[in-house]
Amino acid sequence: MQNASTEIVRRRMNESVLEARALTRQVSSPEGTLTILADVDLCISRGEAVAIVGASGAGKSTLGLAAMGFARPGCSIVDGSIVFDRSC
């Protein structure tokens, strides 16, 4: 038997245009390997407007680039996944 919150999550996942699950990205630097994003979960539904805000260097651009399938040189996905519905 499902409760109401389970049904809302299921409905939202069916309507999502972008999902990031446990996303971790790292970059190589002269100081060593730096973790830019650590275990990020994000779900954006069709028709939803979202703003990503944070301090300089917090990983906003890295997350945006990852969502589009891009990465800066030396940056790689270490763990997690991104699903983007390109049919929108």
C-alpha positions, 0 to 999 in steps of 0.5 A, a space after each residue: 500500500 502506498 501513502 500520499 507522499 510516495 505517490 507524489 514522489 512517483 508522479 514527480 519523477 514521471 514528470 521530471 526533465 532533469 534528475 541528478 542522483 548522488 552526483 559527485 564531481 572532482 577536479 585535478 589541481 596542483 593541490 591535489 584532487 578537489 571534490 567540487 560536488 558531493 552527493 548532490 540530488 536534484 529533481 526538476 519537474 516539467 514547468 518548474 523554475 529553479 534557481 541555483 544560488 551559492 557562494 563563488 566556487 560553490 559548484 553552481 556552474 559545475 552542476 549546470 555544466 554536468 546537467 548539459 553533459 559538459 565538464 571543464 578540463 580535468 573535471 570528472 564524474 566520480 559517482 552518481 548519474 544525471 538524466 535529462 529529458 531532451 524531448 521538452 
